[in-house]
Amino acid sequence: MTAARGLECSKGIRVLALAALFGSGALLAQNLSSPVDFERVIRPILSDNCFACHGPDESTRMAGLRLDTREGALARRPHGVAIMPGKPDESLLIRRVFEADIAKRMPPPFAHKTLTDTQKEFLRNWIAEGAPWKVHWSFVRPVRPALPRVTPESWVRNSIDRFIFAKLQSAGLRPAAEADRRSLIRRASLDTRGLPPSPHEIDTFLNDKSPDAYEKMIDRFLASPHYGEHRAHYWLDAARYGDTNGLHYDNYRGGIWNYRDWVVSAFNRNLSYDKFVIEQLAGDLLPNPTLDQLIATGFSRNNVTTNENGVIEDEVAVMYSKDRADTTATVFLGLTVACATCHDHKFDPITQKDHYALEAFFNNTTQMIMDDNRPDAPPIVLVPRPEHRTQWLALNQRRDSLRKKLADLQKAPNPAFETWLRQRDKVLAPPLSASTELLAVWPDSGIKVSRRGVRRELPLPKGVTVSRAPLAAGEALDFDGQSVVELPNMDVIDADKPFSISLWVYVPKIVRFPGLTGSRTGNPVIVSQLTNNGISDSDTDDPSVSKDRGWIINLDQGVPALRLFGDGGKVMRALALRNAPLAERAWTHLTFTYDGSRKEEGLSLYVNGTAVPIERGGFGIQNANVTQRLAGTLKNAAPIRFGGEGNTATFQGSIAGFRIVDRVITEEEAQLLADWSEMAGFGSQSALRLYYLHEYDPEYRRLLNEMAEVNAARTAIENGAATAMVMQERPDSKATAHILFRGLYDQPREEVEANSPSALPPMPPTYPRNRLGLARWLVNGENPLTSRVAVNRFWQEIFGSGIVTTAGDFGAQGEAPSHPELLDWLAVEFRESGWDVKRLLRLILTSATYRQSAVSSAEARQKDPENRLLSRGPRFRLDGEMARDLALSASGLLVTKLGGPPVKPYQPAGVWEATSMPASNTKQYTQDHGEDLYRRSLYTLWKRSAPPASMDVFDGPTRESCVVRRERTDTPLQALVVMNDPQFVEAARQLAAHAMANKSFNERLDYMTIRLLGRTFEASERAIVERSFKAFLSHYDLHPSDAGKLLKVGESDVDRKLPPAELAALTMAANQLFSLDETLNK
């Protein structure tokens, strides 16, 4: 046991390997004299050597021969039947594979495939036996097989063991002995929580003499909140979760971490796997979806996105839907449908039509194609802080109730309104009470200004005239394009307070300058209040010139826009869609509203009283200057200028009825303002009724005030809330896609509706043809793949390899299951138990199979080198996340709080910079400090173009696409990470410092090894470590500056009371313990 654990004397401490790694291949060579197994022997031969030319893909099928189906293989042909059951010598296939003439032999030379003599004999024997044929095993619905009878039964702890024991016995092998208790608790803790057990947990287990002590320990671990974190790190690989957009700028992706936290919570809550699937694929389509169900749909928003100049939107849209279809098929079905993008699948019965029918499910969403390099590309949902969730729900319910009451009052009989209608004057007071007014501007003989009710009058400047507008607003200011009106000392709005701006605009001609989209000097400015005379940092490189602060309303090539400039000249804006410019030679009413949230979503625009869709973000403005969250203040000392900005006049046209109020105008009020001309002329009774309710009806006004209070409370919560990217279906169209010729986005052919692959059981007709229907079909009891694929990956997480090693390919090119009956038994058990994940894992973890020692016998190493028969317990290298978390946990540095935004611990300099665009907001890596340095690795910010460096070295994926099985290597670079990464060096220092609370070296060593390995060292192992420690101590006694440098690594405090040389020497010994093979394996 000692040797297997890992220390021997050579040149210090080094790793002992348990077994060599072997290449993949057949589990055990089948005896030629026994009946030939079609699934395990014949199908792989045909698939690897024949299907490329004689398989499912009709477009590349040669000689019209199909060997992937029995019908095709037995079909009569002019030159003979390929396979004649019972007659190998008369079968064309046998004649061709045994052909002496290389030009006629199959496979042909151009295929670069060669059958071995053994493979040829297998084919001959199989045909002689009648060529028994089976549908590919994974496409057949699993049924619960009978449990094997085994002798003796004393080793069996649950049903899993019967299948394993039976296979071992058939191979002439016996199970390994049960692992010792210390090994078991460490293994179980790492497999359930991804963390080592604490000394207290070890003692509790060792001292529990009850017969179910092990089961109770497993139950405690499964109930830990860290269970969900550990399960999530596997799932996030499959979901291709990243904290950046990927591609091009690879900018930060804002609140996508809410999806990561949902996954953790789902595993901790033991959400049934069928709901886990449905909510991720279609949570938004469930009846009355909860916030959590909406967040779950982030699964399909994890794909990489782009805003690169020059890309073609149709091509990018195809890329997005293809990614989602391929990911869904790989993760839930274990199928490589991506191979059917350009043509029918060459090995599996998946047609090109099947591929695009699957894509269609994801082709009917409202997602932006170009993500604008923004952190929260719509559709999004607001996610309040956990402590605000209950209040948020209550406020939303109260808001909905108030909306209904207001709507009911608008429809209800109202005698008071009828009386008022008969008595009203010819001139009505304008909408909105003066008490809310921050600023109003109207012309008379001069320019009259009312600021918070205080009136003043300014003279008309040269070039500005007054005319009578055909509006209830009365007079209008006319601008000649060469003059501005300035209102000094007008501090009326700011970034953290709500406001609305309302005005009428008349434009004789829309100014359009191709190539100047977004240029403020190239588009007319209606009104502005900007510092710096309108010069922004995009216009000058002079650092001495201050950046803009303030606000501006202009026409961007005829499109109305409001831009807010906070600190640093960063702009947040609302801009009407490009296809909605103002009408020429007509009066248009504009209302801009802002809710004081500092968020882009707080901006709204109404044109003629109707809410219009707006573009947000950086279209037409350098991305470096655009923000989705306003910083600082809008306040400045500049005057409000009508007709231009700074000293530049740019507006030619007329302005009337300009008002700013101190709250968000509702859509109803915006309609009132726009309808004012009609109301003043006694036209629209419905508009008059709404006006009356707003201005005079006491109950309606009371409800409006209550609604204002609700909205204010909601805004306060919104200001501290995050957002989550979610899915949203277009309600007015069907889910369809076009088959693309050779997969080319600009070569659409037949249109297909969303549907499941034709080789699998069809979707029930009652299921909707949308993502919800797809999700329900996946977890339908008739689906042969979903439960098999799921249990296989959970098995893989525990044993290192799945029962099917090719976790993402259950098709003809995938490996056959090592224990097919066990896989089917587990799949049925999982499904019939209500898709209970914790129950499945408990079954695996409490099996005798799992509890075996990881030490293998010489016979087992020969017959079962890769442990595919499970002749020993699982033992494999930890993922990078687990290695780092183990070091943090053992050292006492680990911060165990759950969830929240990603963190940025130590990282080598220059990693991000080497992979970033100049304007990317992830170009510079700014390390965090404090507890964020010591969070679990799950929470480390995952930049797709540059994943966390230490995890990358330990085979972490980029997560640009889904990964259902990580590569697992053991390289010198990994040893260098453990030896030199500040995180590991600091953890070694803290572990050593805690250990020094003990007096003797042996006690200190025990303190460290128990926390890392769950055990104490034996005498021979202690001697090695002690020699190493003494050598280091001698060095640091002679070179105290070296000790000082070592102890400065990391930001955690150094105990100044401890002898520096001794602490440094023990730090190096602890670091060597981190590097042990036993430490880095479970």
N, C-alpha and C positions, 0 to 999 in steps of 0.2 A: 504493500500500500504506500509506503514512504516513497519508493522510487517512482511510482505512478503519479504521486502528487507533485513531485517536481524539483527536488534539489539534489545535486551531486557535486562532489569536489572535483574541479578541473582547474580552470583559471578563474576561480571565484564562482559566482552563481550563474548558472545557465539553465536553459530550458531543456527538459526531457520530452521528446516526442513520443506519443503513444502508438501512432501508426502512420505509415506513409499514405499519401493521397493517391488515389487511382483515378484514371479517366473513366467517364461514364460509359455505359454499355449494357449488355444484357446482364440480368441479375445472376443467373446461373445458366451455363450452357445446357441445353436440353439434350438428352440422350437420343441418338438417331434411331435407336431401336424402339423407343416408346412412341405412343401416338403423338402426332404433331399438333401443338396448340396454335390454332389459327391467329388468335389475338396477339399472343406473345411472340410468335416466331414468324408466321407467314405474312401477316399484314405489315409489320415493319420492313420486311424484305421488299414487298411490292411498293410500299409507300416511298422508301428511300431510293429505289432503283428504277421504278416504272411509272409512277403517277405523274411525273413531270411531263411525260409525252403521252401517257395513256390513262389520264386521270379525269377529274371533274371538269377541268377547263376545256370547253369545247373549242375555243379559239386556237389552242395550241396542240390539240389532240392529233396524233399522227396515225395514219392508216385506218382511221375510223375505229380504232380498237380502244375499248374502255375496260380497265382492269380494276377499277375501284368499286364496281358492283358485280354481283354474281351474274346478273342478266347479261351484262356486257362481256364478261369473261367467257360465258358459255354460249354466246351467240354464234350462229353459223355464219361462216365467212368464205369468200371465194378460195382462199388459200388454206383453209382448214380452221378448225375450232381451236381457240387458244388453250382452253382447258376442257378436257374430256374426263369427267369424274371416273376414277377407277382405271383409266387408260393413259398413264403418263407417256408412254412411247408414242401414242397417237396424238398427243397434245402438242400443238404448235409452240406453245410457250417452252416446253421442255426441249423440243428440238432446237429452238433458237438459242436457249441459254447454254446448251451443250455443243453448239455449232463450232466445228474446228476452224472454219473460215472466219477470220476476225472481221471481215467486211460484212458478214451476215449475222454475226453473233450479237446477242442482246445481253446487256445494254450496249448500244453502239459506241464506237470510240469517242464521238463528239460529246457524249454524256459524261465522260470522265468518271464512269462508275464501273466497278468490276465485282462480280459475285464470287465469293469464295467457294471452294469445292463443297464445304459443309452446307452452305446456303443452297446450293444447287440440289444437293441430296435431300435437304428438307423439302424443297419444292416437289421433287419427284415423289417422295414418300407421302406427302400430303395429298397429292392428286391420286396416288395409288389407294389411299384410304377413303377415297370418294370425294375429295376436295370439299370437306364440310366448311360452310361459310357462315359467318355471323355479322350482323350489323355492328358497326363499331361500338364498343362497349359503352362509351360515354353518352351515346345518343339513345340509349335504352334506359327507361325509367328504373331507378334502383328499387329492388324489393328486399325486404329483410331476409337474409339467408339464415339457415339453421346454424346454431352454435356448434362448432366442432367438438367432438368428444376427445378428450386428452387424458393421458395417464402418465404420471399421477396427477391428481387435481389439486394437490396441496399447494402448488405454486400459484394457482389462479386466484386473483383477488376480484376481478370483475370480467365482464364478457370480452373486453379487449384482449385479455391475456390468452383466451382460448384460441383466437385466431393466430396470435404471435407464436404461441407454444406449438401449435399444430404445424406451422411452417418451419419452425426450428427443427422439430423432430423429423420432418420429411427431408431436411437437409443434413441430418445426422449431427445436429448441434443441440446443446443444452443452454438454458438461460444462464447469465452471470449471477453471482450471488447478490443479495441485496446490499446496497451501499450503506455505509455507516451513517449514523444519525446526523453527524455534523455535515457530512457531504450532502445529505438529503435536504436539510433545511437551507443550506446555501443555494443549492440547485433550485429548490422550489421558490425561494425568495426572489432569485434573479428571474425565474420564468414567469412569476406572477406580477412582480412589482418593478423589475429591472433594477433592484437595489439589493445590497447584501443585508443579511439579517443583523440586527443589533445584538450585542452580547446578552442583553436581557431576554430577547426572543430566543436566543440559542439555549440559555439556561432554562427558560420555561419549558421548552420542548424536551430537553434532555432529562429534566426532573419529572416530567409527566409520564408516569408509568401505566396510565390507563390504556386499554387495547385500542382506543380510537384517538390516541394522542396525535398521530400523524394527520388524520383527517381533520381534527380540530385546528391544527396548525395551518393546513391548506385553506380551511374556511376563513381563518383570520386574515390570511394574505389576500384572499379573493375579496374580502370586505374592505380592504384598504383603499383609500382614495388614490393611492399611487398605482393601483392595479390598472385603472383607466388610462393613466399617463403612459404606462408601458405598452398596453395594447394599442394605444393611439399611434405610437411611433412606427409600428408596422403598417397601420392603416393609412397613415399620411403618405407613405411611399406609394401605395396603390392609388391613392386619390390625387397623386402628383401635386401635393400641397406645397406652396412656396409663399414667402412673404413679399415677393417682387413679381412684376409682370412678366419677366423674361423677355427675350428678344430686344434688340435695339437699345432703348434707354434702360430697360430693366429697372424701372422705378419702383419705389415702395408701394405696396398694395394695401395700405391702410388697415381697415377693420376685418380683413380676411381671417385674422386670428380668431375671430368669434367662431368660425367654422371649426378650427382646431379645438377650441374649448368645448364645442358641442360634441365632438367625437369623444373627448375624454369623459364628458358627462354621460354620454350614451352608454359607454362601456361600464362606467361606475354604477349607473342606474340599472344595468343589465337589460337595456332595451332589447326586446326580442329582435332577432336578426331580420325577420321579415319586415318589421317596422323600420329597422335600421336601413334597409334597402329602399323601402318606399319613400321614407322621408327625405333621403338624400337625393333621390331621382325626381321626386314629384311632391315634396312637402307643400309647395305653393298651390298645388291643384287639389289638395284635400279640402273637404268642407270646413269652412271657418278655421283656417290654419293658425296655429299658435306661432308666437315669435320664434320659439325653438325650431318648429317645423320649417319655417321660412329660412332660418339660418342654416339648417341642414342642407338646403339645396346649393350651398356653396360648393358642394362636391363637383357640380358641373361648371362652376365658375373658376375652378382652380387651373383651367387651361392657360397656357401662355397667350398673351395678347400683344398687340403692337400699335404704334402710331407713326410708324416710319414713313417719311416722305417718299412718295413714288409708288407705294404699294397700291394694289388694285383691290378695292373693297370686296368685289365678288369673289376674288381668290381667297382673301382672308376669311370671309364668311364660310367658304367651303372648308378651309383649314380648321375653323372652330368646330363645326358640326362633325367633321371627320374625327377630330381628337376625342370628342365626347362619345361618339359611337364606338371607336376603337377601345377607349378606356372602359366603357360599360361592358363590352363583350369580354375583355380580358379579365376584369375584376370580378364579374359576377358569373360569367359563363365559361371562362377558361378557353376562349376561342380566339383565333388570330384572324378576325374578320378584315383587318387591314390588308391582308393578302388578296382580298377581292376588290380592291379599289379600282384597279385598271382592267381587270378581267376576272373571270370565275376563278375561285380558289383552285390551286393545282393539286391539293392533297385532300381537302375536306369538302363535303357537299354544301359549300356556301357559294352561292352565285353572286355575280356583280349586282344583280337586282336586289338580292338579300342585303348586301352592304348598304346600298343607298336607301332601301326601305328602313333600315336601322338608323341611318343618318337623319332621315326625315323626322324622327321623334324629337331631334334637337335643332330642327331647322325652322322652328316657329316661335322664336323667343324675341323679346324686345331688347335684347342686349345691344349696346353700341358695338359696331364693327371696329371702328377705330377708337381705342380706349383713351385717346387724348393725353396719354401718359399720366393719368390722374390716379389718385390712390383709391378712389371709390367709384369706378365707372358704373353707371346705372344699368339695370335696376338694383337698388339698394334698399335696406330697411334699417331704421334707427334701432340701436341696441342700448337701452339705458343701463346704467350701472346696476349691479345686482341688488344693491340696497334700495334702488328706486323702482324696481320692476313692479311691485305691488301698487305703488302710487301711480305709476304710469298707466297701468291697466285701468285703475279706477278713474283717472282723468279722461282716458279715451272713452270709457263707458259714459261718463258724465257729458263729455262733448257730444257724443252721438245722441244722447237723450235730449240735449239742448237743441241740436239741429232738428230733431223731429218735432219738438215743441214749436220752434220757430216756423218750420214748414207748415205745421198744422194751423198756426195763427194766420199765415198768409192765405190759407184756403177757407178759413172759418168765416161765417157771416159776422159783419162788424157794423152795427148800426151807427156807432160813433163816426166811422169813416164816411158813411153815407151822408151824415149830417155835415161833416167837415167839407165833403165834396160839393154840397150845395152852397156852402157859405164861403168858399175859398175866394181869395182875391185874384185879380188877373196876374199879379206878379207874386210868385212864390219865393220864399227864402231859399237860398241855394242849399243843396244837401251838405251834410256834415256840420255839426255844431261848432261854433267859433271857439269853444273851450278847448278843442283838440288842435287848434290851428297853430302851427309854428311860424308859418310865413305865407303871406298871400301877396301877389303882385298883380295890379291891374292899371291900365292907362286911363287918364282923364285929360285934363289940360296938360298935365305932366305925367309922372309915373308915381302911383300911390302904392305904398308898401305898408303892410301890417305885420309886425313881428311880435308874436305872442300877445296880440290884441293892442299893441302900441302902434299908432299910425304915424306915418311921416310922408312927405312928398318930395320927389326928386325931379329936377328939370329933364326934359327930353334932350338927349345928345343929338348932335348933328347926324343926319343920315337915318334916324329912327323916327318914324311917323306913327300916327294913330289912325285907325280906320274902324268902321263899324262892321263887326263880324255878324254873320247870319246865325248867331247863337244866343242862348240865354245868358252866356257869359258876358255878353255885351261888347266892349271895345277890345281891339287887338293891337299889339305892337307889331309894326311892320319893319323888317330889317332888309337893308339893301346889299348885304354881304360885305360891307366895308365898315360897319359900325358895331359897337357893343354897348350894352347898358351895364354899369357897375353899381352894385349895392354893397357899400362898405360895412364892416363890423357886423357881419351876419353869421354868428356862430349858432347854427340851428340844429344840426344833426351830428351823430357820432356812431361809432362802430358797434357799441354795445346797447344801443337804444333803438326800438322799432320806429319806423317812419314810413310814410307813403308820399309820393310825389304825383300830382295830377296836373295835367295841362292839355290844352288844345294846340295842334300844330297844323299849319297850312304850308305845303311845299309846292311851288309852281313847277319845279323840275327836279327829278332825282339825280343827284351827282354820282356818277359811277366812274371809278378809275381802276381799270384792270391792273392787277399787280400791286395795288395799294390797300388790299383788304386789311382792315384793322388799323391803318395808319390814321392817327388823329388829325394830322395836318391835311390829309387827303379826303376827309369826310367832314361835313358841316357839323359844328358843335352848337347845340341848342342852348344849353346852359351848363356852367361849370363853376367849381370852386376848388382850384388847385393851387398849391404852392409851386414855386420854381418856374413860374410863367409857362407851364405846360411842357417843360423839358423833362423827359423820363430817362431812366438809365439805359433804355434801349436806344436813345437818341444820342447819347454822349458817353465817351469813355473817360471823361474827366472826373476823377474821384472827388475833386473839390466841389463839384456841383451836387447839391442835395437832390434827393429823389422826390418824386411827387408824393403828396398826401392830399386826400380830399375826394371829390366825386365829380362825375361828368356825365351828361346825357348828350348823345350825338346820334347821327344817322350814319350807320356803317354801310355805305352804298345803298342808302334808302331803307336800311333795316334799323329800327330803333334799338338803342342799347344804353344801359346804365352800367357804369364802371365805378367801383369803389377802390380807392388807393389807400392801403394802410401803410404801416411802417416799412421802410426799405423800398417803397415804390412797388410793392407786390400788389397785383390787381386782381379783384374778384368781380365777376360781371354777370349780367343777364342780357342776352342778345337774342332777339327774335330769330326764328329760323330763316335761312337764306332765301327760301322761296316765299317769304311773306314781307316784301318791302311795302312802304306806305304808298297809297295812291297819289298820283300827281294831281295838282289843281283841285284838291278836296280837303276839307277839314277832317282831321283824325284826332280822336281822343286817346291819350296815353295815360296809363296809371302804372307806376312802378312801386312795388312794396318791398319792404325789408323788415325781418322780424327781430333784428338785434342779436341773432344767434352767432354771428361772425361766420356762419357757414353758407356756402354757395346755395344750398338748398333753401335758404331763407329768403332768396330773391324770387319775385314773381313779376310778371308783366301782363297787363290787360290792354288790348287794342280795341277801341270802341266798345268797352265794357265786357269783352270776351277774353278769357284767359287764353294765352297762346303758348305753344311749346317754345322753349328757349334752348339755345345752345349754351353750354357752360364751358368753363375751362379756357384752353389756350388757343382756340382756332383764330388765326390771324394775329396772334401776339406771340412773341418769343416765349417758348415754354418756361424759360428760366424766370420770367417775370410774372407767371400766373400762379395763383394760389386758390385752393378751395376753402381756406380758412383765413379770415382776415385777422391780421395782427395789429396791435397798437391802436391808434386813433385816427379818425377822419378830420378831427378839428385842426384848423389852421387859421392864420391871420389874413388869408387872401380874401378879396371881395367875391361875391357871387356875380358872375358875368353872364349876361344873356347875349347870345349871338356869336360867341366865340370863346377862346381861352387865352389867357395872358393878354398880350397886346394884339393878338391875331383875330380878326373877324372872319368867320367862315360861313355863317348861316345867312341864306337868302330865303325869306319866307315870313310867316306871321306866327305869333305866339299869343294865346289868350288863356284866361282862367287858371293861371299858375298858382298852385297851392301845395304846401307841405304840411302834413298833420303828424301828430306824435304817436301814431299807432298804425297797425296793419289794416288797411282798408279791405273789407271783405269783398268777395266777388259780386255780391248783391249791390254793395255801395259803389263799386266801380261801374256797374251797369247803370245805377242811378245817375252818376256823374255824366256818363256818356249819353244817357237819354234825356238830359236836362233840357235840351232844345225842344224836344217833342213835348215834354211835360209843360214847359212854360207856355206852349201853344195849345195846351189843353187837349193833347192828342191821345196818349196812351193811358187808359184808366188803370191797367195793371201796374204800370210804372208809378202812377200817382199813389196807388194803394201801398206799394212798397215804400215810397217816400213818406207817406203818412205814418206807417208803422215805425219807421226809423226815427222820425222826428217828433211824433206826438203820442203814440200808443204807449202807455206806462208799462204794461205787462211785457210788450215786445222789447222795450228799452231795458227793462229789468233783466230779461233773458240775455240781451246783448251784453250788458255789463257783466253778467255771470259768465257768459262765454269768454269775455275778455280776461276775466280772472283765471279761467281754466287754461286759456291759451298762454297766459303769462307763466302759469305754473308749468305747463308743458315746455315752454321755451327754456325755463330754468333747468329742467331735466335734460333737454336736448343739448344745452351748452356743455354738459359734462358727459354726454353719451358718445358712443362710437357708432360706426355704421358697419353693416355686413353686406357683402355682395351676394345677391340671391338670383334665382331664376324667376322668370315671369313669362307666361304664355300670351301670345297675341290672341285676343278673343274673337277676332273677325276673320280668321283664316284657318285652313286645315294644315295639318302637318304633312308636307309633301317634300319631295326632293327630285332632282333629275339625275338619271344615270348619266355619268360623265364619260364620254369616249376617252379611253386610256387615262381616266382620272383627271382630265384637263378641265379646269373650271370654265373655260370659254367654249367647251364643246358639249353642251347639254343635249341629251337625247330624250328618251322616254321619261315622262313624269311618273313617279311611283308614290303611293301613299305609305304612310308609316305602317310597318308590319314586322312581325317576328321572322327569323330565318326559316325558310321553307322546310329544312331538314328536321326541324324540331316540332313538337306539338304546337298546333296553331293557337293563337290568342282566342279565347272564348268570344263569341260575337257580342256579349254584353259588356266587354271591356272597351273603354273609350280608346280611340286611336291617337293617344297622346302619351306623354311621359308617365302619367299615372297608370294608364293601361299597360304600358311596358313594364313598370315596376311590379304591378300585380301579377303579370304573366311570369316574371322572373321567379316569384316566390309561390307560384301556383304548384300544387302537389304533383301535377303532371310533368313539370319541367324536370328533365333528367340531370341537369348540370348544376344548378345553383347550390343545392345542399352539398353535393359532392365537392364542388370547388371550395366552398366555405370551410368545411371540416378539414379538407386537405391542407388549407393554408394555416388553420389553427394548429394542426398537427405539425406542420413545418416550423412554426414558431417555437414549438416545444422540443422537437427532435432534430431540428436543423435541416432536414429534408422532408418533403411531403411523402405521403404514400405514393403519389405521383410526383416525381421530382420536377417535372416541367409544370410548375404551378400555373403558368399562364397559357399553357397549350395542352388541352385535353383532346386534341384532334389526332389525326393519323400520324403526324410527325412528332407528337409528344411521346414521352416514355410511358410504357404500360405500368399500371399500378403494381407495386410489390406485393400488396395484400388486397386483391380486388374485392374479396368477400368482406373483409374488415371495412374497406372504404364504403361499400354499400350499406353495411350494418350501421356504421356511424352516421351516414347521410340520412337514413330512414329514422334512426333514433333522434337525431338533431331536429328533423322536421316534425316528428310526432311528439316531441317534448315541448313543442311551442317555440322552436328556434331559440332555445335557452342557451346562450353562450357560456355563462358561468357553469351551468350544469355539464355542458360538454367538456369544458376544461377541467372541471373537478373529476370527471370520469377518467380523463387521460392522466391527470396528475396523481390519482390514487391507485392507478393500475400497478401491478407487479412489474410490468414492462418498463414503466417509467422509473420505478424504484431500484432498478438494477444498478450495480456498480458500473462505472465507466471503464473499468479495467477489463480488457479482453484476453482470452486465452490464445495460445499460439494457433490452435485449431480454428478458432473463430476468425483470427486475423487472416488465415488462409482462405477459408470458405466464405467469409462475410467481411471483406476488407473495408467496405464503405458503410457497414452497419445497416444495410438495407433490410436485413432480416431481423434487426433489433436483437442481436445476440448480446448486447451490452446496453448500459444506460447512455443517455445523450451526453455528448461532450463536444463542444465546438467554441470557436472564438467569439467573444462578445462584439456586438456592434460598437461603433465609436461612441454613440450616445451612452451606452451602458458602461463602457470603460471609464468615461469621464465622470458619470454620475456615481460610479462605485468609488472612485478616488475622493470625490467631494463628500460623499456620505461617510466613508471611513474616517475622514479627517475631521468631521464635524462642521465643515464649511457649508454643506448643502442647505439651501433655503427651500423649504418644502411647500411654500404656498402654491396654490393651483391657479392657472389661468392668467389672462391679461396680455397686453401687447408684447411683441417679441423683444428680447434683450440682446445686447451685444457685448459678450465677454471678451477676454483677451483674444487677439488674432494677430498674426504676423503683419508687419507693415507692407502696404503696396498690393495686397491681394485684390481688393476691390478696384483700385485705381487701374490695374492692368487690364481689366475687362469692361471698363465703363466708358460710355460716351461723355464728352466734355460737359454737357448740360444735365446729365443724369443726377437725380437726387440721392443716388446710392454710389456716387463716385468716391466719396470720402468716407472711410470707416471711422466713426467717432465712438470710441470705446465707452461703455457705461461704467459706472462706479457703484460702490456700495453693494447691497444685496443682489443687484442684478448681475453681478459677476458670478454668483454662486447658485443661480436658478438651475433647475433641471435642463438638460440639453434639449429636451422637447421644445423649450421656449426660446432657443437661440434663433435669431433672425436668419432665415434661409434665403439667401440670394441665389437665384437660379444660375446666373452666369459665373458665380463664385461661391459655391456652398461653403459652410463653415470649414475652415482649413483642416482641423484635426479630424473631423468626421469624414471629410473627403478622403483623407489618407486611409481611414478605416473603412473604405468602400461605400461611403454614403453616396446616394445617387444625386444627380442635379435636380431631379423632380421636374424636369421639363416635359417628361412623359411618365406614364404610370409604370411602376416597378413592383412586381409581386414577389420577386425573390432577389435579394441582394447578392452580388458576388461576395465571396468570403475568401480573403487572402491573408497571408502572414508575411509581411515584408519588412525589410530594414527600416523603411520610412516610418512604420508604425512604432518601432522601438525608439526611433529618434523623437517622435511626438511624446511618448511617455517620459523619456529622459529629459526633454528640453522645453516642452510647452510650459509656459508660466503657470497654467492651471494645475498641472500635475506636480510641478516643483513646489508651488505654494501649498498644495494639499499635502505633499510629503512633509513640508516644514511644520504644518499645523498638526499632522498626525504625530510627528516626533515630539513636538512641544507638549501635547497632551500626554504622550507616553512618559515623558520625563517627570511627571508627577509621581511615578514609581521610582524606587531607589535603585534596585539592581538592574543590570542589563537584561537578565532573563525576564524579569517582570515587564520591562519596557518592550521587549520583543514580543512577549505574549500579548500585551495590549494591542500591538499593531497587527499581528497575524490573525488574532481572533476577529478583528474588524474587517480584515481583507479576505481571509480564507476560511474563517469560521472554526479554526483549530489552532493549537499550539504546535510548535516545531519539536521534532525529536532531537536528540543530542547531536547527531551528525550534522543536521541542518543548522542547529544553533551555532555550532563551531564555525561553519562557513560564514555566517552573518557576522559573528563576533570578530573574526579575523578581518573582514572587510571594514567593519566599524572602527577597529583599532588603527587600521592603515589610514583611514580618513581622518581620525582624530589626531594622529601624528602630523599629518599634512597641515591641518588647520591650526594646530598649536604653533607650528613654524610659520604659517602664512595667515595671520589673523585677518588681513585685508580680503583674502579669498572667502573666508567665512562671512565677513561683512557683506560682500557682494551677493553671496548665495542667499543670505537671510533677508535681503532687500527685495527678492523676487516676489511679486504679488503685493496687493494692497491691504491685505489683512494685517492686523497689528502683530508685532513681534514682542514676545514677553522679554523685556529687558533684564528681568531677574535671572534668566537662564544663562549659563555659561555659553558664549557664542560658539566657541570651537566645538564643544560637546553637542550643542544643538545642530550645528552644521553637519557634523559627522553622522548623527542619527538621522538627519534629513536625507543624506545620501543613501543611508541604509534603507530608509523607508522608500525612497525612490526606486531602489533596486527591487524591493518587494513588489512595487507596482508593476515592474517589468516581468515578473515571473509568469511563465506560461500558465501556471495554476491560477494566478490572479486574473489573467486576461481570457481565461476559458471558464465555462461553467461546468 
